[in-house]
Amino acid sequence: MTKNTVKTAELLARIDELESRFAFMESTIDTLNDEIIRQSKQISLAENTLRQLSKQLEQLNRNNDGIRPLEEEVPPPHY
């Protein structure tokens, strides 16, 4: 083998290694992207649920005059 043939073989091996690493990184990026999308949907759902619960709590507080703010509540007699 000539020196150029050896260099060409080494370069081809390096290219193969880089292509393999690139394919792995591309797969990892796709997996991470899918996870980010899933978590984003979960966060949106949690935010919507929190908003609904906050509205329900406000409505309960408006409709029930017997409940006072915590600062105004008198401790129970056993305290």
FENQUI-V832747 format. One record per residue. N is the residue number from 1. SS is DSSP state (a for helix, b for strand, c for the rest). Layout:
# FENQUI-V832747
<<N & SS> <N & SS>>
This chain:
# FENQUI-V832747
<<1 & c> <2 & c> <3 & a> <4 & a> <5 & a> <6 & a> <7 & a> <8 & a> <9 & a> <10 & a> <11 & a> <12 & a> <13 & a> <14 & a> <15 & a> <16 & a> <17 & a> <18 & a> <19 & a> <20 & a> <21 & a> <22 & a> <23 & a> <24 & a> <25 & a> <26 & a> <27 & a> <28 & a> <29 & a> <30 & a> <31 & a> <32 & a> <33 & a> <34 & a> <35 & a> <36 & a> <37 & a> <38 & a> <39 & a> <40 & a> <41 & a> <42 & a> <43 & a> <44 & a> <45 & a> <46 & a> <47 & a> <48 & a> <49 & a> <50 & a> <51 & a> <52 & a> <53 & a> <54 & a> <55 & a> <56 & a> <57 & a> <58 & a> <59 & a> <60 & a> <61 & a> <62 & a> <63 & a> <64 & c> <65 & c> <66 & c> <67 & c> <68 & c> <69 & c> <70 & a> <71 & a> <72 & a> <73 & c> <74 & c> <75 & c> <76 & c> <77 & c> <78 & c> <79 & c>>
